[in-house]
């Protein structure tokens, strides 16, 4: 007996909705492009996104979304999103799909 069957036994009148929940992203889009950089710190590759001019809470939300999408660690420090590893291509594609202008800075 799986979880769905147990729930049907507990709540026989309930009919589950089949609509998938969409995450609404209310991140402010800016005119200036975001900068996507690659660096090595202590011998480890990192990807840095900066030059965001919107609210800090929106940028933190974007950082959380990127880390979850890539399945990697990272942080938000000094108005920058720091992602562990070289994920410039994936990050730039994701940000462009969301409507951001993205500029690759450096190598």
Backbone as XML, in Angstrom:
<?xml version="1.0"?>
<chain id="A" units="angstrom">
  <residue number="1" name="UNK">
    <atom name="N" x="0.857" y="-1.176" z="0.000"/>
    <atom name="CA" x="0.000" y="0.000" z="0.000"/>
    <atom name="C" x="0.897" y="1.230" z="0.000"/>
  </residue>
  <residue number="2" name="UNK">
    <atom name="N" x="0.773" y="2.022" z="-1.043"/>
    <atom name="CA" x="1.612" y="3.206" z="-1.131"/>
    <atom name="C" x="0.928" y="4.405" z="-0.467"/>
  </residue>
  <residue number="3" name="UNK">
    <atom name="N" x="1.597" y="5.514" z="-0.496"/>
    <atom name="CA" x="1.125" y="6.710" z="0.188"/>
    <atom name="C" x="-0.189" y="7.226" z="-0.393"/>
  </residue>
  <residue number="4" name="UNK">
    <atom name="N" x="-0.352" y="7.145" z="-1.718"/>
    <atom name="CA" x="-1.590" y="7.609" z="-2.344"/>
    <atom name="C" x="-2.795" y="6.811" z="-1.844"/>
  </residue>
  <residue number="5" name="UNK">
    <atom name="N" x="-2.639" y="5.496" z="-1.738"/>
    <atom name="CA" x="-3.733" y="4.654" z="-1.253"/>
    <atom name="C" x="-4.067" y="4.975" z="0.204"/>
  </residue>
  <residue number="6" name="UNK">
    <atom name="N" x="-3.053" y="5.217" z="1.013"/>
    <atom name="CA" x="-3.283" y="5.553" z="2.416"/>
    <atom name="C" x="-4.029" y="6.871" z="2.538"/>
  </residue>
  <residue number="7" name="UNK">
    <atom name="N" x="-3.668" y="7.837" z="1.713"/>
    <atom name="CA" x="-4.349" y="9.128" z="1.751"/>
    <atom name="C" x="-5.798" y="9.000" z="1.293"/>
  </residue>
  <residue number="8" name="UNK">
    <atom name="N" x="-6.040" y="8.145" z="0.286"/>
    <atom name="CA" x="-7.418" y="7.924" z="-0.169"/>
    <atom name="C" x="-8.257" y="7.290" z="0.931"/>
  </residue>
  <residue number="9" name="UNK">
    <atom name="N" x="-7.662" y="6.397" z="1.721"/>
    <atom name="CA" x="-8.388" y="5.785" z="2.834"/>
    <atom name="C" x="-8.713" y="6.811" z="3.908"/>
  </residue>
  <residue number="10" name="UNK">
    <atom name="N" x="-7.771" y="7.724" z="4.182"/>
    <atom name="CA" x="-7.987" y="8.732" z="5.223"/>
    <atom name="C" x="-8.959" y="9.823" z="4.782"/>
  </residue>
  <residue number="11" name="UNK">
    <atom name="N" x="-8.885" y="10.212" z="3.499"/>
    <atom name="CA" x="-9.708" y="11.300" z="2.974"/>
    <atom name="C" x="-10.438" y="10.831" z="1.715"/>
  </residue>
  <residue number="12" name="UNK">
    <atom name="N" x="-11.527" y="10.066" z="1.871"/>
    <atom name="CA" x="-12.193" y="9.495" z="0.693"/>
    <atom name="C" x="-12.875" y="10.545" z="-0.189"/>
  </residue>
  <residue number="13" name="UNK">
    <atom name="N" x="-13.265" y="11.694" z="0.362"/>
    <atom name="CA" x="-13.973" y="12.704" z="-0.427"/>
    <atom name="C" x="-13.037" y="13.629" z="-1.199"/>
  </residue>
  <residue number="14" name="UNK">
    <atom name="N" x="-11.760" y="13.615" z="-0.864"/>
    <atom name="CA" x="-10.801" y="14.528" z="-1.488"/>
    <atom name="C" x="-10.421" y="14.043" z="-2.883"/>
  </residue>
  <residue number="15" name="UNK">
    <atom name="N" x="-10.458" y="14.963" z="-3.849"/>
    <atom name="CA" x="-9.999" y="14.652" z="-5.199"/>
    <atom name="C" x="-8.769" y="15.496" z="-5.487"/>
  </residue>
  <residue number="16" name="UNK">
    <atom name="N" x="-7.603" y="14.879" z="-5.668"/>
    <atom name="CA" x="-6.373" y="15.648" z="-5.889"/>
    <atom name="C" x="-6.400" y="16.351" z="-7.249"/>
  </residue>
  <residue number="17" name="UNK">
    <atom name="N" x="-5.841" y="17.534" z="-7.272"/>
    <atom name="CA" x="-5.749" y="18.266" z="-8.535"/>
    <atom name="C" x="-4.507" y="17.790" z="-9.277"/>
  </residue>
  <residue number="18" name="UNK">
    <atom name="N" x="-4.614" y="17.693" z="-10.570"/>
    <atom name="CA" x="-3.522" y="17.198" z="-11.396"/>
    <atom name="C" x="-2.658" y="18.326" z="-11.951"/>
  </residue>
  <residue number="19" name="UNK">
    <atom name="N" x="-2.939" y="19.567" z="-11.590"/>
    <atom name="CA" x="-2.180" y="20.707" z="-12.097"/>
    <atom name="C" x="-0.835" y="20.796" z="-11.392"/>
  </residue>
  <residue number="20" name="UNK">
    <atom name="N" x="0.264" y="20.806" z="-12.138"/>
    <atom name="CA" x="1.567" y="20.990" z="-11.497"/>
    <atom name="C" x="1.716" y="22.435" z="-11.030"/>
  </residue>
  <residue number="21" name="UNK">
    <atom name="N" x="2.313" y="22.575" z="-9.885"/>
    <atom name="CA" x="2.532" y="23.926" z="-9.350"/>
    <atom name="C" x="3.709" y="24.565" z="-10.060"/>
  </residue>
  <residue number="22" name="UNK">
    <atom name="N" x="3.513" y="25.777" z="-10.515"/>
    <atom name="CA" x="4.585" y="26.518" z="-11.165"/>
    <atom name="C" x="5.195" y="27.482" z="-10.165"/>
  </residue>
  <residue number="23" name="UNK">
    <atom name="N" x="6.524" y="27.521" z="-10.170"/>
    <atom name="CA" x="7.204" y="28.478" z="-9.312"/>
    <atom name="C" x="7.182" y="29.829" z="-9.998"/>
  </residue>
  <residue number="24" name="UNK">
    <atom name="N" x="6.629" y="30.798" z="-9.321"/>
    <atom name="CA" x="6.585" y="32.134" z="-9.903"/>
    <atom name="C" x="7.829" y="32.881" z="-9.473"/>
  </residue>
  <residue number="25" name="UNK">
    <atom name="N" x="8.539" y="33.335" z="-10.459"/>
    <atom name="CA" x="9.758" y="34.067" z="-10.183"/>
    <atom name="C" x="9.506" y="35.541" z="-10.455"/>
  </residue>
  <residue number="26" name="UNK">
    <atom name="N" x="9.495" y="36.336" z="-9.415"/>
    <atom name="CA" x="9.255" y="37.764" z="-9.545"/>
    <atom name="C" x="10.559" y="38.535" z="-9.468"/>
  </residue>
  <residue number="27" name="UNK">
    <atom name="N" x="11.593" y="38.024" z="-10.122"/>
    <atom name="CA" x="12.893" y="38.659" z="-10.100"/>
    <atom name="C" x="12.872" y="39.829" z="-11.072"/>
  </residue>
  <residue number="28" name="UNK">
    <atom name="N" x="13.377" y="40.961" z="-10.638"/>
    <atom name="CA" x="13.406" y="42.167" z="-11.454"/>
    <atom name="C" x="14.451" y="42.027" z="-12.546"/>
  </residue>
  <residue number="29" name="UNK">
    <atom name="N" x="14.032" y="42.229" z="-13.794"/>
    <atom name="CA" x="14.948" y="42.158" z="-14.926"/>
    <atom name="C" x="15.536" y="43.536" z="-15.158"/>
  </residue>
  <residue number="30" name="UNK">
    <atom name="N" x="16.807" y="43.585" z="-15.458"/>
    <atom name="CA" x="17.507" y="44.862" z="-15.605"/>
    <atom name="C" x="17.947" y="45.061" z="-17.046"/>
  </residue>
  <residue number="31" name="UNK">
    <atom name="N" x="18.307" y="46.310" z="-17.359"/>
    <atom name="CA" x="18.764" y="46.636" z="-18.705"/>
    <atom name="C" x="20.227" y="46.250" z="-18.913"/>
  </residue>
  <residue number="32" name="UNK">
    <atom name="N" x="21.078" y="46.497" z="-17.913"/>
    <atom name="CA" x="22.498" y="46.165" z="-18.015"/>
    <atom name="C" x="22.683" y="44.656" z="-17.913"/>
  </residue>
  <residue number="33" name="UNK">
    <atom name="N" x="23.653" y="44.104" z="-18.635"/>
    <atom name="CA" x="23.850" y="42.652" z="-18.573"/>
    <atom name="C" x="24.497" y="42.212" z="-17.256"/>
  </residue>
  <residue number="34" name="UNK">
    <atom name="N" x="24.141" y="41.003" z="-16.829"/>
    <atom name="CA" x="24.828" y="40.374" z="-15.699"/>
    <atom name="C" x="26.176" y="39.891" z="-16.193"/>
  </residue>
  <residue number="35" name="UNK">
    <atom name="N" x="27.186" y="39.932" z="-15.343"/>
    <atom name="CA" x="28.512" y="39.448" z="-15.699"/>
    <atom name="C" x="28.689" y="38.044" z="-15.153"/>
  </residue>
  <residue number="36" name="UNK">
    <atom name="N" x="29.135" y="37.147" z="-16.010"/>
    <atom name="CA" x="29.387" y="35.765" z="-15.621"/>
    <atom name="C" x="30.879" y="35.510" z="-15.797"/>
  </residue>
  <residue number="37" name="UNK">
    <atom name="N" x="31.591" y="35.300" z="-14.675"/>
    <atom name="CA" x="33.050" y="35.149" z="-14.699"/>
    <atom name="C" x="33.458" y="33.772" z="-14.201"/>
  </residue>
  <residue number="38" name="UNK">
    <atom name="N" x="34.658" y="33.386" z="-14.587"/>
    <atom name="CA" x="35.269" y="32.146" z="-14.126"/>
    <atom name="C" x="36.565" y="32.493" z="-13.416"/>
  </residue>
  <residue number="39" name="UNK">
    <atom name="N" x="36.770" y="31.929" z="-12.242"/>
    <atom name="CA" x="38.004" y="32.146" z="-11.489"/>
    <atom name="C" x="38.413" y="30.843" z="-10.834"/>
  </residue>
  <residue number="40" name="UNK">
    <atom name="N" x="39.648" y="30.829" z="-10.376"/>
    <atom name="CA" x="40.123" y="29.728" z="-9.541"/>
    <atom name="C" x="40.542" y="30.330" z="-8.212"/>
  </residue>
  <residue number="41" name="UNK">
    <atom name="N" x="40.006" y="29.774" z="-7.153"/>
    <atom name="CA" x="40.381" y="30.191" z="-5.807"/>
    <atom name="C" x="40.844" y="28.962" z="-5.054"/>
  </residue>
  <residue number="42" name="UNK">
    <atom name="N" x="42.061" y="29.056" z="-4.540"/>
    <atom name="CA" x="42.691" y="27.929" z="-3.835"/>
    <atom name="C" x="42.712" y="26.681" z="-4.713"/>
  </residue>
  <residue number="43" name="UNK">
    <atom name="N" x="42.900" y="26.867" z="-6.014"/>
    <atom name="CA" x="43.003" y="25.760" z="-6.946"/>
    <atom name="C" x="41.681" y="25.162" z="-7.383"/>
  </residue>
  <residue number="44" name="UNK">
    <atom name="N" x="40.563" y="25.691" z="-6.909"/>
    <atom name="CA" x="39.245" y="25.149" z="-7.248"/>
    <atom name="C" x="38.509" y="26.131" z="-8.167"/>
  </residue>
  <residue number="45" name="UNK">
    <atom name="N" x="37.838" y="25.618" z="-9.199"/>
    <atom name="CA" x="37.114" y="26.510" z="-10.116"/>
    <atom name="C" x="35.811" y="27.010" z="-9.500"/>
  </residue>
  <residue number="46" name="UNK">
    <atom name="N" x="35.487" y="28.276" z="-9.755"/>
    <atom name="CA" x="34.211" y="28.848" z="-9.325"/>
    <atom name="C" x="33.664" y="29.718" z="-10.450"/>
  </residue>
  <residue number="47" name="UNK">
    <atom name="N" x="32.356" y="29.876" z="-10.451"/>
    <atom name="CA" x="31.678" y="30.762" z="-11.383"/>
    <atom name="C" x="31.061" y="31.887" z="-10.573"/>
  </residue>
  <residue number="48" name="UNK">
    <atom name="N" x="31.265" y="33.124" z="-11.015"/>
    <atom name="CA" x="30.776" y="34.296" z="-10.293"/>
    <atom name="C" x="29.801" y="35.058" z="-11.176"/>
  </residue>
  <residue number="49" name="UNK">
    <atom name="N" x="28.643" y="35.402" z="-10.624"/>
    <atom name="CA" x="27.668" y="36.236" z="-11.317"/>
    <atom name="C" x="27.537" y="37.519" z="-10.514"/>
  </residue>
  <residue number="50" name="UNK">
    <atom name="N" x="27.714" y="38.652" z="-11.182"/>
    <atom name="CA" x="27.558" y="39.931" z="-10.494"/>
    <atom name="C" x="27.004" y="40.974" z="-11.449"/>
  </residue>
  <residue number="51" name="UNK">
    <atom name="N" x="26.981" y="42.236" z="-11.008"/>
    <atom name="CA" x="26.467" y="43.394" z="-11.745"/>
    <atom name="C" x="24.937" y="43.419" z="-11.739"/>
  </residue>
  <residue number="52" name="UNK">
    <atom name="N" x="24.296" y="42.883" z="-10.708"/>
    <atom name="CA" x="22.843" y="42.934" z="-10.579"/>
    <atom name="C" x="22.467" y="44.213" z="-9.858"/>
  </residue>
  <residue number="53" name="UNK">
    <atom name="N" x="21.498" y="44.948" z="-10.384"/>
    <atom name="CA" x="21.140" y="46.230" z="-9.798"/>
    <atom name="C" x="19.791" y="46.210" z="-9.088"/>
  </residue>
  <residue number="54" name="UNK">
    <atom name="N" x="19.153" y="45.056" z="-8.989"/>
    <atom name="CA" x="17.847" y="44.967" z="-8.336"/>
    <atom name="C" x="17.974" y="44.770" z="-6.835"/>
  </residue>
  <residue number="55" name="UNK">
    <atom name="N" x="16.891" y="44.286" z="-6.244"/>
    <atom name="CA" x="16.858" y="44.069" z="-4.798"/>
    <atom name="C" x="17.742" y="42.882" z="-4.419"/>
  </residue>
  <residue number="56" name="UNK">
    <atom name="N" x="18.354" y="42.991" z="-3.256"/>
    <atom name="CA" x="19.262" y="41.948" z="-2.787"/>
    <atom name="C" x="18.517" y="40.635" z="-2.548"/>
  </residue>
  <residue number="57" name="UNK">
    <atom name="N" x="17.268" y="40.703" z="-2.084"/>
    <atom name="CA" x="16.497" y="39.482" z="-1.840"/>
    <atom name="C" x="16.208" y="38.740" z="-3.145"/>
  </residue>
  <residue number="58" name="UNK">
    <atom name="N" x="15.980" y="39.471" z="-4.237"/>
    <atom name="CA" x="15.771" y="38.834" z="-5.542"/>
    <atom name="C" x="17.027" y="38.117" z="-6.010"/>
  </residue>
  <residue number="59" name="UNK">
    <atom name="N" x="18.178" y="38.728" z="-5.784"/>
    <atom name="CA" x="19.446" y="38.132" z="-6.201"/>
    <atom name="C" x="19.739" y="36.881" z="-5.373"/>
  </residue>
  <residue number="60" name="UNK">
    <atom name="N" x="19.392" y="36.905" z="-4.082"/>
    <atom name="CA" x="19.563" y="35.720" z="-3.235"/>
    <atom name="C" x="18.654" y="34.591" z="-3.708"/>
  </residue>
  <residue number="61" name="UNK">
    <atom name="N" x="17.431" y="34.939" z="-4.102"/>
    <atom name="CA" x="16.494" y="33.943" z="-4.615"/>
    <atom name="C" x="17.036" y="33.322" z="-5.900"/>
  </residue>
  <residue number="62" name="UNK">
    <atom name="N" x="17.629" y="34.130" z="-6.746"/>
    <atom name="CA" x="18.226" y="33.645" z="-7.983"/>
    <atom name="C" x="19.403" y="32.719" z="-7.685"/>
  </residue>
  <residue number="63" name="UNK">
    <atom name="N" x="20.196" y="33.049" z="-6.678"/>
    <atom name="CA" x="21.324" y="32.208" z="-6.279"/>
    <atom name="C" x="20.824" y="30.839" z="-5.814"/>
  </residue>
  <residue number="64" name="UNK">
    <atom name="N" x="19.791" y="30.825" z="-5.022"/>
    <atom name="CA" x="19.230" y="29.566" z="-4.526"/>
    <atom name="C" x="18.703" y="28.725" z="-5.681"/>
  </residue>
  <residue number="65" name="UNK">
    <atom name="N" x="18.057" y="29.379" z="-6.623"/>
    <atom name="CA" x="17.512" y="28.673" z="-7.786"/>
    <atom name="C" x="18.621" y="28.053" z="-8.639"/>
  </residue>
  <residue number="66" name="UNK">
    <atom name="N" x="19.701" y="28.804" z="-8.844"/>
    <atom name="CA" x="20.817" y="28.289" z="-9.642"/>
    <atom name="C" x="21.493" y="27.103" z="-8.955"/>
  </residue>
  <residue number="67" name="UNK">
    <atom name="N" x="21.717" y="27.212" z="-7.652"/>
    <atom name="CA" x="22.362" y="26.122" z="-6.917"/>
    <atom name="C" x="21.511" y="24.864" z="-6.962"/>
  </residue>
  <residue number="68" name="UNK">
    <atom name="N" x="20.202" y="25.025" z="-6.837"/>
    <atom name="CA" x="19.305" y="23.880" z="-6.871"/>
    <atom name="C" x="19.277" y="23.262" z="-8.266"/>
  </residue>
  <residue number="69" name="UNK">
    <atom name="N" x="19.241" y="24.102" z="-9.294"/>
    <atom name="CA" x="19.200" y="23.612" z="-10.669"/>
    <atom name="C" x="20.456" y="22.810" z="-11.009"/>
  </residue>
  <residue number="70" name="UNK">
    <atom name="N" x="21.626" y="23.305" z="-10.591"/>
    <atom name="CA" x="22.893" y="22.667" z="-10.920"/>
    <atom name="C" x="23.257" y="21.542" z="-9.952"/>
  </residue>
  <residue number="71" name="UNK">
    <atom name="N" x="22.668" y="21.553" z="-8.778"/>
    <atom name="CA" x="22.987" y="20.534" z="-7.788"/>
    <atom name="C" x="24.370" y="20.703" z="-7.196"/>
  </residue>
  <residue number="72" name="UNK">
    <atom name="N" x="24.797" y="21.949" z="-7.036"/>
    <atom name="CA" x="26.122" y="22.229" z="-6.494"/>
    <atom name="C" x="26.000" y="23.232" z="-5.354"/>
  </residue>
  <residue number="73" name="UNK">
    <atom name="N" x="27.093" y="23.437" z="-4.673"/>
    <atom name="CA" x="27.134" y="24.403" z="-3.590"/>
    <atom name="C" x="27.479" y="25.780" z="-4.109"/>
  </residue>
  <residue number="74" name="UNK">
    <atom name="N" x="27.324" y="26.736" z="-3.252"/>
    <atom name="CA" x="27.653" y="28.103" z="-3.605"/>
    <atom name="C" x="27.234" y="29.031" z="-2.494"/>
  </residue>
  <residue number="75" name="UNK">
    <atom name="N" x="27.374" y="30.324" z="-2.737"/>
    <atom name="CA" x="27.004" y="31.292" z="-1.716"/>
    <atom name="C" x="26.666" y="32.628" z="-2.365"/>
  </residue>
  <residue number="76" name="UNK">
    <atom name="N" x="26.167" y="33.526" z="-1.534"/>
    <atom name="CA" x="25.877" y="34.893" z="-1.953"/>
    <atom name="C" x="26.660" y="35.804" z="-1.026"/>
  </residue>
  <residue number="77" name="UNK">
    <atom name="N" x="27.679" y="36.465" z="-1.575"/>
    <atom name="CA" x="28.525" y="37.352" z="-0.771"/>
    <atom name="C" x="28.868" y="38.589" z="-1.575"/>
  </residue>
  <residue number="78" name="UNK">
    <atom name="N" x="28.920" y="39.723" z="-0.916"/>
    <atom name="CA" x="29.391" y="40.980" z="-1.509"/>
    <atom name="C" x="28.733" y="41.266" z="-2.859"/>
  </residue>
  <residue number="79" name="UNK">
    <atom name="N" x="27.398" y="41.143" z="-2.907"/>
    <atom name="CA" x="26.640" y="41.424" z="-4.131"/>
    <atom name="C" x="27.039" y="40.512" z="-5.288"/>
  </residue>
  <residue number="80" name="UNK">
    <atom name="N" x="27.504" y="39.303" z="-5.001"/>
    <atom name="CA" x="27.895" y="38.340" z="-6.023"/>
    <atom name="C" x="27.317" y="36.977" z="-5.682"/>
  </residue>
  <residue number="81" name="UNK">
    <atom name="N" x="26.969" y="36.222" z="-6.739"/>
    <atom name="CA" x="26.606" y="34.821" z="-6.568"/>
    <atom name="C" x="27.847" y="34.018" z="-6.906"/>
  </residue>
  <residue number="82" name="UNK">
    <atom name="N" x="28.269" y="33.159" z="-6.001"/>
    <atom name="CA" x="29.453" y="32.319" z="-6.215"/>
    <atom name="C" x="28.983" y="30.873" z="-6.280"/>
  </residue>
  <residue number="83" name="UNK">
    <atom name="N" x="29.204" y="30.229" z="-7.430"/>
    <atom name="CA" x="28.812" y="28.840" z="-7.647"/>
    <atom name="C" x="30.069" y="27.999" z="-7.746"/>
  </residue>
  <residue number="84" name="UNK">
    <atom name="N" x="30.105" y="26.866" z="-7.050"/>
    <atom name="CA" x="31.272" y="25.993" z="-7.085"/>
    <atom name="C" x="31.306" y="25.232" z="-8.404"/>
  </residue>
  <residue number="85" name="UNK">
    <atom name="N" x="32.412" y="25.377" z="-9.131"/>
    <atom name="CA" x="32.584" y="24.686" z="-10.405"/>
    <atom name="C" x="32.450" y="25.630" z="-11.580"/>
  </residue>
  <residue number="86" name="UNK">
    <atom name="N" x="32.809" y="25.143" z="-12.758"/>
    <atom name="CA" x="32.739" y="25.935" z="-13.981"/>
    <atom name="C" x="31.432" y="25.601" z="-14.697"/>
  </residue>
  <residue number="87" name="UNK">
    <atom name="N" x="30.405" y="26.389" z="-14.425"/>
    <atom name="CA" x="29.084" y="26.182" z="-15.010"/>
    <atom name="C" x="28.637" y="27.410" z="-15.795"/>
  </residue>
  <residue number="88" name="UNK">
    <atom name="N" x="29.575" y="28.099" z="-16.429"/>
    <atom name="CA" x="29.227" y="29.326" z="-17.147"/>
    <atom name="C" x="28.176" y="29.086" z="-18.222"/>
  </residue>
  <residue number="89" name="UNK">
    <atom name="N" x="28.351" y="28.053" z="-19.015"/>
    <atom name="CA" x="27.437" y="27.799" z="-20.125"/>
    <atom name="C" x="26.009" y="27.539" z="-19.624"/>
  </residue>
  <residue number="90" name="UNK">
    <atom name="N" x="25.865" y="26.647" z="-18.639"/>
    <atom name="CA" x="24.550" y="26.304" z="-18.118"/>
    <atom name="C" x="23.885" y="27.499" z="-17.447"/>
  </residue>
  <residue number="91" name="UNK">
    <atom name="N" x="24.661" y="28.264" z="-16.680"/>
    <atom name="CA" x="24.116" y="29.431" z="-15.986"/>
    <atom name="C" x="23.669" y="30.483" z="-16.986"/>
  </residue>
  <residue number="92" name="UNK">
    <atom name="N" x="24.491" y="30.738" z="-17.994"/>
    <atom name="CA" x="24.144" y="31.749" z="-18.987"/>
    <atom name="C" x="22.880" y="31.354" z="-19.752"/>
  </residue>
  <residue number="93" name="UNK">
    <atom name="N" x="22.744" y="30.088" z="-20.111"/>
    <atom name="CA" x="21.538" y="29.629" z="-20.812"/>
    <atom name="C" x="20.306" y="29.788" z="-19.932"/>
  </residue>
  <residue number="94" name="UNK">
    <atom name="N" x="20.435" y="29.427" z="-18.652"/>
    <atom name="CA" x="19.296" y="29.528" z="-17.736"/>
    <atom name="C" x="18.879" y="30.987" z="-17.539"/>
  </residue>
  <residue number="95" name="UNK">
    <atom name="N" x="19.854" y="31.868" z="-17.354"/>
    <atom name="CA" x="19.538" y="33.278" z="-17.151"/>
    <atom name="C" x="18.926" y="33.898" z="-18.410"/>
  </residue>
  <residue number="96" name="UNK">
    <atom name="N" x="19.400" y="33.500" z="-19.580"/>
    <atom name="CA" x="18.827" y="34.012" z="-20.818"/>
    <atom name="C" x="17.405" y="33.516" z="-21.003"/>
  </residue>
  <residue number="97" name="UNK">
    <atom name="N" x="17.129" y="32.280" z="-20.596"/>
    <atom name="CA" x="15.764" y="31.763" z="-20.665"/>
    <atom name="C" x="14.826" y="32.533" z="-19.749"/>
  </residue>
  <residue number="98" name="UNK">
    <atom name="N" x="15.361" y="33.023" z="-18.633"/>
    <atom name="CA" x="14.558" y="33.814" z="-17.701"/>
    <atom name="C" x="14.373" y="35.251" z="-18.160"/>
  </residue>
  <residue number="99" name="UNK">
    <atom name="N" x="15.120" y="35.668" z="-19.210"/>
    <atom name="CA" x="14.954" y="37.014" z="-19.746"/>
    <atom name="C" x="16.072" y="37.983" z="-19.409"/>
  </residue>
  <residue number="100" name="UNK">
    <atom name="N" x="17.137" y="37.514" z="-18.769"/>
    <atom name="CA" x="18.271" y="38.382" z="-18.433"/>
    <atom name="C" x="19.198" y="38.528" z="-19.627"/>
  </residue>
  <residue number="101" name="UNK">
    <atom name="N" x="19.875" y="39.662" z="-19.695"/>
    <atom name="CA" x="21.005" y="39.834" z="-20.600"/>
    <atom name="C" x="22.237" y="39.391" z="-19.822"/>
  </residue>
  <residue number="102" name="UNK">
    <atom name="N" x="23.038" y="38.505" z="-20.418"/>
    <atom name="CA" x="24.198" y="37.961" z="-19.729"/>
    <atom name="C" x="25.425" y="38.186" z="-20.604"/>
  </residue>
  <residue number="103" name="UNK">
    <atom name="N" x="26.513" y="38.622" z="-19.970"/>
    <atom name="CA" x="27.764" y="38.875" z="-20.668"/>
    <atom name="C" x="28.835" y="38.002" z="-20.050"/>
  </residue>
  <residue number="104" name="UNK">
    <atom name="N" x="29.554" y="37.267" z="-20.899"/>
    <atom name="CA" x="30.660" y="36.431" z="-20.425"/>
    <atom name="C" x="31.893" y="37.312" z="-20.284"/>
  </residue>
  <residue number="105" name="UNK">
    <atom name="N" x="32.467" y="37.316" z="-19.090"/>
    <atom name="CA" x="33.620" y="38.159" z="-18.805"/>
    <atom name="C" x="34.834" y="37.248" z="-18.577"/>
  </residue>
  <residue number="106" name="UNK">
    <atom name="N" x="35.931" y="37.554" z="-19.220"/>
    <atom name="CA" x="37.135" y="36.748" z="-19.057"/>
    <atom name="C" x="37.122" y="35.564" z="-19.990"/>
  </residue>
  <residue number="107" name="UNK">
    <atom name="N" x="38.117" y="34.675" z="-19.844"/>
    <atom name="CA" x="38.346" y="33.536" z="-20.708"/>
    <atom name="C" x="37.258" y="32.757" z="-21.161"/>
  </residue>
</chain>
